[in-house]
């Protein structure tokens, strides 16, 4: 074990990483309550990674060549989409998700694809033995000779092996199981996670080698450990989905090299995670034809339009306080739409339990789905079916008026591609400038008119 320097004890915020010499009930930096934990900080310079090529010197901007930083495209178009077009050399990518959602499976497939394209790739595991990883590789049909496995939890012991192999990519599964011996705290603690990630970042930047980190998540769904871990890495990806369902969504919450609005759709099969080429068709595969409380809308995830079904259910409340449950949309948006239905349409839902669900596990964060949610609620409450061949696009204002949404032409084109023949849109849209081949648009001025269109038929 390397010699240790003198240590000191500080209190570190789990949310923002701020340090304090004494415990505080509330973090003075980010304002979080009960987030300060005691950590031991070593005053030691052992184990630092020296930059490749010697000392860094300032360089004029025109003299810096960027052609060596071309992205590495993978045969997974959904993965490339979320990263912004491929893997950037020297980037540090953090992948989080619930236990059993498929993080290790996805990275095993990514590591194998990288080994085929760029050469030697090292998979460093602190949770499983190399035999266990080999069993997963056999199940996935992975037998790449350039993919190397190493089971080690000490980063001090792993770095000599990494340097000797000189891989072109590194996978660490997981960052919470890796530790540095010169730090007294246990693996997974604030100081260990932060320092291990910083060491790996310096190594990745110095050698222009991409590094993938697997991160555990807390009960709230956030990456376990200090929030500063997300500040260190270049890209934060979340693999979402129920572990007992087959579909997985890969989305980015931080990306220094691309957009954070893209989403990748995968299906978990026996041979691993398989890309879903047409997610819209998947989300509508089990849609009922005549059921009330069902409406279809088109949401934008980055540059991709997705056709999704929104289901709503209202039922008389058995208790004094009615429930409002939203799955896939903002609960505050649901409360707003319920209030607009009551005030502007005269549809009182105060004594009704209200449930709204976006089919397929997708989360909609834009107001373009307001009209579909409101019509699904009205359809369930008054028990009338909506048009099965129509999509509903529009934002609902507090006055009950309908407002136009962006990228309407792309939404209509995606709906027409899936066989929808009509679209209900706000009357404020300039239809003379709207190209809507293959689908007929029906303009309505407000929410009350839209409901009357179906309730009276």
C-alpha positions in Angstrom: 0.0 0.0 0.0 1.4 3.4 -0.9 2.4 5.8 1.9 -0.4 8.0 3.1 -0.2 11.7 3.7 -2.0 13.5 6.5 -5.7 13.4 6.2 -8.4 15.9 7.2 -12.1 15.5 7.8 -14.6 17.7 5.9 -18.3 17.6 5.3 -19.2 17.4 1.6 -22.6 18.0 0.0 -24.0 15.0 -1.9 -25.9 17.3 -4.3 -23.3 19.8 -5.4 -20.0 18.7 -3.9 -19.5 21.8 -1.8 -17.2 21.3 1.3 -17.5 22.7 4.8 -15.2 22.2 7.8 -18.3 21.5 10.0 -21.6 19.8 9.6 -24.5 22.0 8.4 -28.1 21.2 8.2 -28.4 23.0 4.9 -25.8 23.3 2.1 -24.8 27.0 1.7 -24.1 26.5 -2.0 -27.2 24.7 -3.4 -29.6 24.9 -0.4 -30.2 21.2 -0.1 -31.2 20.0 3.4 -29.4 17.1 5.2 -27.1 16.5 2.3 -23.8 17.0 4.1 -21.8 13.8 4.8 -18.5 13.4 6.6 -15.6 12.4 4.3 -11.8 11.9 4.9 -9.7 13.8 2.4 -6.1 12.7 1.9 -3.4 15.3 1.2 -1.4 13.0 -1.2 -0.3 13.4 -4.7 0.3 9.7 -5.3 -1.5 8.0 -8.2 -1.9 11.1 -10.4 -1.8 10.6 -14.1 0.8 12.6 -16.0 -0.4 14.1 -19.3 0.8 12.3 -22.4 3.5 14.1 -24.4 4.8 16.1 -21.5 3.8 19.5 -20.2 0.9 21.4 -21.7 1.6 24.8 -23.3 -0.9 27.5 -24.5 -1.6 27.2 -28.2 -3.2 29.7 -30.6 -6.6 28.7 -31.8 -5.8 28.5 -35.6 -2.9 26.2 -34.9 -4.9 23.5 -33.1 -5.8 20.6 -35.4 -9.2 19.1 -34.8 -9.1 16.4 -37.5 -7.8 13.9 -34.9 -11.0 14.1 -33.0 -13.4 12.6 -35.5 -16.3 10.8 -33.9 -16.2 7.0 -33.8 -19.5 5.8 -35.3 -21.0 2.5 -34.0 -23.3 0.1 -35.8 -26.0 1.2 -33.3 -27.7 4.1 -34.9 -29.9 4.7 -31.8 -26.7 4.9 -29.6 -25.0 7.3 -32.1 -28.2 9.5 -32.1 -28.1 10.0 -28.4 -24.4 10.7 -28.3 -24.7 13.3 -31.1 -23.3 11.2 -34.0 -20.8 8.9 -32.4 -18.2 8.6 -29.7 -15.8 11.5 -29.2 -12.2 10.3 -28.5 -11.2 11.3 -24.9 -14.8 11.7 -23.7 -16.0 10.5 -20.4 -19.5 9.0 -20.6 -21.6 8.1 -17.6 -24.5 5.6 -18.0 -27.0 5.2 -15.2 -30.2 3.2 -14.8 -32.2 1.0 -12.5 -30.7 -2.4 -11.5 -31.4 -5.0 -14.2 -32.4 -2.5 -16.8 -29.5 -3.5 -19.1 -26.6 -1.1 -18.5 -23.9 -3.9 -18.5 -25.6 -5.6 -21.5 -25.5 -2.4 -23.5 -21.9 -1.6 -22.7 -20.8 -5.1 -23.4 -22.3 -4.7 -26.9 -20.7 -1.3 -27.3 -17.3 -2.6 -26.2 -17.5 -5.4 -28.7 -18.4 -3.1 -31.5 -15.5 -0.7 -30.5 -13.1 -3.7 -30.4 -14.0 -4.5 -34.0 -13.5 -0.9 -35.2 -10.6 0.6 -33.2 -8.7 -2.3 -31.7 -8.1 -3.3 -28.0 -10.9 -2.4 -25.6 -10.7 -3.1 -21.8 -13.8 -4.0 -19.8 -12.9 -3.2 -16.1 -15.4 -4.8 -13.7 -15.6 -4.2 -10.0 -18.9 -6.2 -9.5 -18.4 -9.4 -11.5 -15.6 -11.9 -12.2 -14.3 -12.4 -15.7 -16.1 -15.7 -15.8 -19.4 -14.1 -15.1 -18.8 -11.5 -17.8 -17.8 -14.3 -20.2 -21.2 -16.0 -19.6 -22.9 -12.8 -20.6 -20.7 -12.4 -23.6 -21.6 -16.0 -24.7 -25.3 -15.2 -24.3 -24.9 -12.1 -26.4 -22.8 -13.9 -29.1 -19.7 -11.8 -28.3 -16.3 -13.4 -29.1 -14.1 -10.4 -30.0 -10.4 -11.2 -29.5 -9.6 -7.5 -29.1 -12.0 -7.2 -26.1 -10.1 -7.7 -22.8 -11.6 -8.3 -19.4 -10.2 -7.3 -16.0 -11.9 -7.9 -12.6 -10.4 -5.4 -10.2 -11.7 -2.9 -7.6 -8.5 -1.0 -6.8 -7.8 1.7 -9.3 -4.1 1.7 -8.2 -3.8 -1.9 -9.2 -5.8 -1.5 -12.4 -3.8 1.5 -13.8 -0.6 -0.5 -14.4 -2.6 -3.1 -16.3 -4.4 -0.4 -18.3 -1.1 1.3 -19.2 0.4 -2.0 -20.2 -2.5 -2.9 -22.5 -2.9 0.6 -23.9 -6.6 0.2 -24.9 -8.4 2.3 -27.4 -11.5 2.4 -25.1 -12.2 1.7 -21.5 -15.4 0.5 -19.7 -15.6 0.8 -15.9 -18.5 -1.2 -14.3 -19.2 0.4 -12.0 -17.7 3.7 -10.7 -19.2 3.1 -7.2 -17.1 -0.2 -6.8 -13.7 1.3 -7.7 -11.5 2.9 -5.0 -8.1 4.5 -4.5 -6.0 3.1 -1.7 -4.6 6.4 -0.6 -8.1 7.5 0.4 -9.3 6.2 3.7 -13.0 6.2 2.9 -14.9 3.2 1.5 -15.6 2.5 -2.1 -18.7 4.4 -3.3 -18.2 7.3 -0.8 -18.3 10.9 -1.9 -14.5 11.3 -1.9 -13.8 8.0 -3.6 -16.3 8.4 -6.4 -15.2 12.0 -7.1 -11.5 11.3 -7.1 -11.7 8.1 -9.1 -13.8 9.8 -11.8 -11.3 12.7 -11.8 -8.4 10.3 -12.3 -10.1 8.6 -15.1 -11.0 11.9 -16.7 -7.3 13.0 -16.7 -6.3 9.7 -18.2 -8.9 9.8 -20.9 -8.1 13.4 -21.9 -4.4 12.8 -21.9 -4.6 9.8 -24.2 -7.7 10.7 -26.2 -9.3 7.4 -25.2 -13.1 7.3 -24.6 -14.1 6.0 -21.1 -17.5 4.7 -20.2 -18.6 4.6 -16.6 -21.6 2.7 -15.2 -23.3 4.5 -12.3 -25.8 3.2 -9.8 -29.0 5.2 -9.2 -30.7 6.1 -6.0 -34.4 5.5 -5.1 -35.2 8.9 -6.6 -33.7 7.8 -10.0 -30.6 10.1 -9.8 -27.0 8.9 -10.2 -25.7 7.7 -6.8 -22.9 9.7 -5.3 -22.1 13.4 -5.3 -23.7 15.6 -8.0 -20.2 16.7 -8.9 -19.7 13.4 -10.6 -22.1 14.5 -13.3 -20.1 17.7 -13.6 -16.9 15.8 -14.2 -18.1 13.7 -17.1 -18.8 14.9 -20.6 -22.0 13.0 -21.2 -24.7 11.6 -18.8 -27.0 8.9 -20.3 -29.9 7.2 -18.6 -31.2 3.8 -19.6 -34.9 3.8 -18.7 -37.6 1.2 -18.7 -39.3 -1.4 -16.5 -37.1 -4.4 -16.0 -40.0 -6.7 -16.6 -40.9 -5.0 -20.0 -38.9 -5.4 -23.1 -38.5 -1.8 -24.3 -35.7 0.5 -23.1 -35.2 4.2 -23.7 -31.8 5.7 -23.7 -31.8 9.5 -23.2 -29.1 12.1 -22.5 -29.4 14.7 -19.7 -25.9 16.2 -20.4 -23.9 16.2 -23.5 -21.0 18.5 -24.2 -20.7 17.3 -27.8 -24.4 17.1 -28.9 -28.0 17.7 -28.1 -29.7 16.5 -24.9 -33.1 16.1 -26.6 -32.5 12.9 -28.5 -33.7 9.5 -27.4 -32.8 6.0 -28.4 -35.2 3.1 -28.3 -34.1 -0.5 -27.8 -35.8 -3.8 -27.2 -34.3 -6.3 -24.7 -34.2 -9.8 -26.3 -32.2 -12.9 -25.6 -29.4 -11.7 -27.8 -29.2 -8.4 -26.0 -30.5 -4.9 -26.7 -31.7 -4.6 -30.3 -32.5 -1.2 -31.9 -36.1 -0.4 -32.7 -36.1 1.2 -36.1 -39.7 2.5 -36.0 -40.6 3.4 -32.4 -43.9 5.0 -33.4 -45.2 1.7 -34.7 -44.1 -0.1 -31.5 -45.9 2.4 -29.3 -49.2 1.9 -31.2 -48.9 -1.8 -31.7 -51.5 -2.8 -29.0 -53.8 0.2 -29.4 -57.6 -0.6 -29.1 -59.9 0.5 -31.8 -63.1 1.6 -30.0 -62.1 2.2 -26.4 -62.9 5.6 -24.8 -60.2 7.6 -23.1 -57.6 7.0 -25.8 -56.0 9.7 -28.0 -52.9 9.8 -30.3 -50.5 12.7 -30.5 -47.0 13.3 -32.1 -44.2 14.4 -29.8 -40.8 15.6 -30.8 -37.7 13.9 -29.1 -34.9 16.1 -30.5 -35.1 15.8 -34.3 -37.3 12.6 -34.2 -41.1 12.8 -34.3 -42.7 9.9 -32.3 -46.4 9.0 -32.5 -47.6 7.9 -29.1 -50.9 6.9 -27.5 -52.2 8.7 -24.4 -54.7 6.9 -22.2 -56.9 8.5 -19.6 -59.3 7.1 -17.1 -61.7 8.9 -14.8 -63.7 7.2 -12.1 -65.7 8.4 -9.1 -63.5 8.8 -6.0 -64.2 6.5 -3.1 -62.5 8.9 -0.7 -62.9 12.6 0.1 -59.8 13.7 -1.8 -59.7 12.8 -5.5 -56.4 11.4 -6.9 -54.4 12.8 -9.8 -51.9 10.3 -11.2 -49.8 11.1 -14.2 -47.4 8.6 -15.8 -45.3 10.1 -18.6 -46.5 13.7 -18.4 -45.8 16.5 -15.9 -48.3 16.2 -13.0 -48.6 20.0 -12.8 -49.6 20.0 -16.5 -52.3 17.5 -15.7 -53.7 19.7 -12.8 -53.7 22.6 -15.3 -55.7 20.7 -17.9 -58.2 19.4 -15.3 -58.7 23.0 -14.1 -59.2 24.2 -17.7 -61.8 21.5 -18.4 -63.7 22.5 -15.2 -63.6 26.3 -15.8 -63.8 26.7 -19.5 -65.7 23.5 -20.6 -67.9 23.0 -17.5 -66.6 19.4 -17.0 -66.2 19.0 -13.2 -63.7 16.4 -12.3 -63.4 17.5 -8.6 -65.0 14.2 -7.4 -63.2 12.0 -10.0 -60.0 10.1 -9.7 -58.0 11.0 -12.8 -55.3 8.7 -14.3 -53.2 9.6 -17.4 -50.6 7.2 -18.9 -48.3 7.6 -22.0 -48.1 4.1 -23.5 -44.7 2.6 -24.0 -43.0 4.3 -21.0 -42.2 7.5 -23.0 -42.0 10.8 -21.0 -43.5 13.9 -22.8 -42.2 17.2 -21.6 -43.7 19.5 -24.3 -47.2 21.1 -24.3 -48.0 19.8 -27.8 -49.7 16.9 -26.2 -52.2 19.0 -24.2 -55.0 18.6 -26.7 -54.6 14.8 -26.7 -54.6 14.6 -22.9 -57.6 16.9 -22.5 -59.6 15.0 -25.2 -58.7 11.6 -23.6 -59.9 12.9 -20.3 -63.2 14.2 -21.8 -63.6 10.9 -23.7 -63.3 8.8 -20.6 -65.5 11.1 -18.4 -68.3 11.3 -21.0 -67.7 7.8 -22.3 -67.5 8.6 -26.0 -64.7 7.2 -28.4 -62.5 9.5 -30.3 -61.6 9.2 -34.0 -59.4 6.2 -34.4 -57.7 7.7 -37.6 -57.0 11.1 -36.2 -54.0 12.6 -34.3 -54.4 15.6 -31.9 -51.9 18.4 -31.8 -52.0 21.6 -29.9 -51.2 23.4 -26.7 -54.1 24.3 -24.4 -54.1 27.8 -22.9 -55.6 28.9 -19.6 -58.5 30.4 -21.4 -59.3 27.1 -23.2 -57.9 28.3 -26.5 -55.7 26.1 -28.6 -52.2 27.3 -29.6 -50.0 26.1 -32.4 -46.9 23.9 -31.8 -43.6 23.9 -33.5 -42.4 21.5 -36.3 -46.1 20.8 -37.2 -45.2 19.6 -40.7 -42.8 16.9 -39.5 -45.4 15.7 -37.0 -48.1 15.4 -39.7 -45.7 13.6 -42.0 -44.9 11.0 -39.3 -48.6 10.5 -38.6 -49.4 10.1 -42.3 -46.6 7.5 -42.6 -48.3 5.4 -40.0 -51.7 5.5 -41.7 -53.5 8.4 -39.9 -55.7 10.3 -42.3 -56.8 13.3 -40.2 -55.3 15.7 -37.7 -57.0 18.0 -35.3 -55.0 21.2 -35.0 -55.5 24.8 -33.7 -57.3 27.2 -36.0 -54.5 29.7 -35.6 -52.2 27.7 -37.9 -51.8 29.2 -41.3 -53.0 26.3 -43.4 -52.1 27.9 -46.7 -48.5 27.6 -45.7 -48.8 24.1 -44.2 -47.7 21.2 -46.3 -49.7 18.2 -45.1 -49.7 15.6 -47.9 -51.5 12.4 -47.1 -53.4 13.8 -44.1 -56.4 16.1 -43.8 -56.2 18.8 -41.1 -59.3 19.8 -39.1 -58.9 23.2 -37.4 -60.7 24.0 -34.1 -60.4 27.3 -32.2 -60.7 26.1 -28.6 -60.9 23.0 -26.4 -64.7 23.2 -26.0 -65.2 23.1 -29.8 -62.9 20.1 -30.0 -64.9 18.2 -27.4 -68.2 19.1 -29.0 -66.9 17.8 -32.3 -66.9 14.2 -30.9 -69.4 14.4 -28.0 -72.2 15.4 -30.3 -71.6 12.7 -32.9 
